Every structure is written in structure tokens, then in C-alpha cells.
Amino acid sequence: MGQDLPGPPAPTPTKGDHRMALYEHTVMSRQDISAQQAEALNDTIKGLIEQGGGSVAKIEYWGLRNLTYRVKKNRKAHYSLLAVDAPPAAMAEVERQLSINEDVLRWLTVRVEELDLELSPLLARRERERERERERTPREDAVEAVD
């Protein structure tokens, strides 16, 4: 009665063979902390992920941005985006720690199929604006050479 189905045999799971998941993790922190404190929070998150056996492929600090509506009496928040390769248990610990931290307003962790290591659209736009500004303003030594 027990016939084997055609096709390749199913892989046998081995002990300790876990696949790590890929995540995009966004954090919003209070407006009254400094940019350095927001960056330190990113370093803390990175440390927690590394302790859990994962790695952080990219950290982007987006700066202090306006909120659409107040969140815990804040009109602005420091935003950060992290591209993470970690086991689910490590991300659960990060979220647990963030729920305790008074400086964190909100966070969102999204599981993705692959990590996007390009600049985010927000930072790419800022970089394009900087390039345009450099092209528009003539350098001081070029202006002096014309005179």
C-alpha cells in the first residue's frame, strides 16, 4: 500500500540547520532625543541582533521627520531603517527590548524575500538634491578666476 511518490526525495532536516529570515526593520524614536542618541539606539539594536546570531546588512538614519499625526504627544520622530538577516528569535528579542525602551515610539518589522541594499528612495532623493546643488553653485575659486 505504501507507494513512494515520483520525484526527488525530500531533504532530511538536520539538527541546527535553521534558515535565517530577512527583515526590514523601521524604528521611530522620540523627537527630544539627539541624533547621536538615535544612532546609539541603532547600534543597540545591531548588538541585540548579533547576539541572537544574525547580522545587519544596512542601517539608514533618515533624520528627524514630521509625523502625520501625534504619536505619544510627539509631532516629530527620528526614523531609522535596518536591513536584517537574523533568526526569528533574535527579532523577537529586539521587539521585546524596543517595547521596554521609553525613547521608542513605534517600530515595524517586515519579513522580506531579499534585502534591498540600495539607498532607500528617501536618501536617494536627498543625494540627488545635493548633487544638483553642487552643480548649481559655482566653486569659489572658479568665480575668482573669472574676475
Secondary structure, 3 states (H helix, E strand, C coil): CCCCCCCCCCCCCCCCCCCCEEEEEEEEEECCCCHHHHHHHHHHHHHHHHHCCCEEEEEEEEEEEEEEEEECCEEEEEEEEEEEEECHHHHHHHHHHHHHCCCEEEEEEEEECCCCCCCCHHHHHHHHHHHHHHHHCCCHHHHHHHC
